[in-house]
Amino acid sequence: MLVHVVLMRFADPGDAAKAKLRLEDLGDAVPEIRSLEAHVDELRTEVSWDLHLRTTHRDTDDLRAYQAHPAHLELGAWLRPLLTSRAVVDYTQP
């Protein structure tokens, strides 16, 4: 199983809650997502990120299919202008 983790910082941290809801909708819209979790940071420290997304996929091909899915592309077009930065970690979990 391939795990895809994304951390996001927003220009307006209040946008993280809206983004969380929209990201959670992807779980139903994209068949290549095996599981999806999104969490908004609660402590807001100087090293915190605003939103954490974790998705799992059967393999790299499924991750790429998810990333190319129209629902993901549409959400990305809305989301990217709201972000100041993001970080991604992908790893295989048995």
C-alpha positions in Angstrom: 0.0 0.0 0.0 1.3 3.5 -0.9 0.7 6.2 1.7 0.5 9.8 0.5 0.9 12.6 3.1 0.5 16.3 2.4 1.0 19.1 4.9 -0.5 22.5 3.9 -0.1 26.1 5.1 -2.7 28.7 4.2 -2.4 32.4 3.8 -5.6 32.5 5.9 -5.5 29.6 8.4 -9.3 29.8 8.5 -9.4 28.3 5.0 -8.1 25.0 6.3 -11.5 24.0 7.6 -13.1 24.6 4.2 -10.3 22.7 2.5 -10.7 19.8 4.9 -14.4 19.4 3.9 -13.6 19.5 0.2 -10.7 17.1 0.5 -12.9 14.6 2.4 -15.4 14.6 -0.5 -12.6 13.2 -2.7 -12.8 9.9 -0.9 -16.1 9.2 -2.4 -15.4 10.7 -5.8 -12.1 9.0 -6.6 -12.1 5.2 -6.8 -8.3 5.0 -6.5 -8.4 6.3 -2.9 -8.5 3.4 -0.5 -8.7 5.7 2.6 -8.5 9.4 3.3 -8.0 11.4 6.5 -7.8 15.2 6.8 -7.1 17.0 10.0 -6.9 20.7 10.9 -4.1 21.7 13.3 -5.4 22.6 16.7 -2.4 24.1 18.6 -1.2 26.6 16.0 2.4 26.7 17.1 5.2 28.5 15.2 6.1 25.1 13.6 2.6 23.9 12.9 1.1 23.3 9.5 -2.6 24.2 9.0 -3.8 20.9 7.5 -2.7 17.3 7.2 -4.0 15.0 4.5 -3.3 11.3 4.4 -4.5 9.1 1.6 -3.7 5.5 0.8 -3.5 3.8 -2.6 -2.9 0.3 -3.9 0.3 1.5 -5.7 2.0 4.3 -7.5 -0.3 3.9 -10.5 -3.3 4.5 -8.3 -1.7 7.6 -6.7 -1.1 9.0 -10.2 -4.6 8.2 -11.3 -5.9 10.0 -8.2 -3.7 13.0 -9.0 -5.0 13.1 -12.6 -8.7 12.6 -11.6 -10.9 15.6 -12.6 -12.2 16.0 -9.1 -8.6 16.2 -7.7 -7.6 18.7 -10.5 -10.7 20.9 -9.8 -10.0 20.9 -6.1 -6.3 21.7 -6.7 -7.2 24.7 -8.9 -9.3 26.1 -6.0 -6.8 25.1 -3.3 -3.4 26.2 -4.7 -4.0 29.9 -4.6 -4.9 29.7 -0.9 -1.6 28.0 0.1 1.6 29.6 1.1 3.4 26.2 1.2 3.0 22.5 1.2 5.1 19.4 1.8 4.6 15.9 0.6 5.8 12.5 1.8 5.0 9.3 0.0 6.0 5.9 1.3 5.1 2.2 1.1 3.5 0.5 4.0 3.1 -3.2 4.1 
